[in-house]
Amino acid sequence: MNIAIIIATLVVAGFTSYAFTKAGIDKLRTSDEKLIERGWGWVKSAPKGTAKFIGLAELLGGLGVILAPVAVTVFKFNWALPLGIAAAAGLATIMVLANLVHIVRKEFKYTYKSGLMLLAVTVLATVLLAIYPTV
């Protein structure tokens, strides 16, 4: 297996993990009122607890996309790979839905960020499947 591809995968996984973990913790710690003050208008129209649920999903997904490749690469825990792929797929789903919400609300300044994160998790899931094919 090419060591450069593994290192690049871990770098992308690290970046993705950091971004989603940070975003998830921020949503979990910040009240809905403060999120609305920041300009997150979607929080007003979303059901109560939606921002916290998204924050928890981002936190768990962010941890999953880094812990799974490390567990497989370093510790040879092959059972962790499907969890990493599922975490990346879950984060991709969150980003697709985030893009849709921002487009519907005409908040185009946020679509490039969620689009870049969607690209990162999609590449990560694809590379994980290519490097470590599941049986």
C-alpha positions in Angstrom: 0.0 0.0 0.0 1.3 3.4 -0.9 2.4 5.3 2.2 1.8 8.7 0.6 -1.9 7.8 0.0 -2.2 6.7 3.6 -0.6 9.9 4.9 -2.8 12.1 2.6 -5.9 10.2 3.8 -5.0 10.8 7.4 -4.4 14.5 6.7 -7.8 14.9 5.1 -9.3 12.9 7.9 -7.6 15.1 10.5 -8.8 18.3 8.8 -12.3 16.9 8.4 -12.3 15.7 12.0 -11.1 19.0 13.4 -13.7 21.0 11.4 -16.7 18.9 12.3 -15.7 18.3 15.9 -15.2 22.0 16.5 -18.5 22.8 14.8 -20.3 20.1 16.7 -19.0 21.3 20.1 -19.9 24.9 19.2 -23.5 24.0 18.4 -23.8 21.9 21.6 -22.4 24.6 23.8 -24.2 27.6 22.3 -27.8 28.4 23.1 -30.3 28.7 20.2 -30.6 32.4 21.0 -26.9 33.0 20.5 -26.9 31.0 17.3 -29.8 33.2 16.0 -27.8 36.4 17.0 -24.9 35.1 14.9 -27.1 35.2 11.9 -28.2 31.5 11.8 -31.8 32.3 10.9 -32.6 28.6 10.2 -32.5 27.9 14.0 -35.7 30.0 14.4 -37.7 27.9 12.0 -36.2 24.5 12.9 -37.8 22.4 15.6 -36.4 22.8 19.1 -33.3 20.8 19.6 -32.4 20.5 15.9 -29.2 22.5 16.3 -28.1 20.4 19.3 -28.9 17.2 17.3 -26.9 18.4 14.3 -24.0 19.4 16.7 -24.0 15.9 18.3 -24.0 14.2 14.8 -21.1 16.5 13.7 -19.2 15.7 16.9 -19.6 12.0 16.6 -19.0 12.0 12.8 -15.9 14.1 13.3 -14.5 11.7 15.8 -15.4 8.7 13.7 -13.6 9.9 10.5 -10.3 10.2 12.3 -10.5 7.4 14.9 -11.5 4.7 12.4 -8.6 5.2 9.9 -6.1 5.5 12.8 -7.6 2.3 14.4 -7.2 0.4 11.1 -3.8 1.8 10.1 -2.1 1.8 13.5 -3.8 -0.9 15.5 -5.1 -3.2 12.7 -8.6 -3.0 14.1 -10.3 -3.8 10.8 -13.7 -3.8 12.4 -13.5 0.0 12.8 -13.4 0.7 9.1 -17.2 0.4 8.4 -17.7 2.9 11.3 -15.4 5.4 9.7 -17.1 5.0 6.3 -20.5 5.4 8.0 -19.3 8.5 9.8 -18.1 10.1 6.5 -21.4 9.1 4.8 -23.4 10.6 7.7 -21.4 13.8 7.5 -21.9 13.9 3.8 -25.7 13.6 4.4 -25.6 16.5 6.9 -23.7 18.7 4.4 -26.1 17.9 1.5 -29.1 18.9 3.8 -27.2 22.0 5.0 -26.6 23.1 1.4 -30.3 22.6 0.6 -31.4 24.6 3.7 -29.0 27.4 2.8 -30.1 27.5 -0.9 -33.8 27.5 0.0 -33.2 30.3 2.5 -31.0 32.2 -0.1 -28.1 32.2 2.3 -25.5 31.6 -0.4 -22.6 32.8 1.7 -22.8 29.6 3.6 -23.1 27.2 0.7 -19.4 27.2 -0.3 -18.3 26.1 3.3 -20.7 23.2 3.4 -19.9 22.4 -0.2 -16.2 22.2 0.6 -16.9 20.0 3.7 -19.1 17.8 1.5 -16.3 17.4 -0.9 -13.8 16.5 1.9 -16.0 13.8 3.5 -16.9 12.3 0.1 -13.2 12.1 -0.9 -12.4 10.6 2.5 -15.1 7.9 2.3 -14.0 7.1 -1.3 -10.4 6.8 -0.4 -11.1 4.7 2.7 -13.1 2.3 0.6 -10.3 2.2 -2.0 -7.5 1.7 0.5 -9.3 -0.7 2.8 -12.0 -2.5 0.8 -14.6 -4.1 3.0 -15.4 -7.7 2.5 
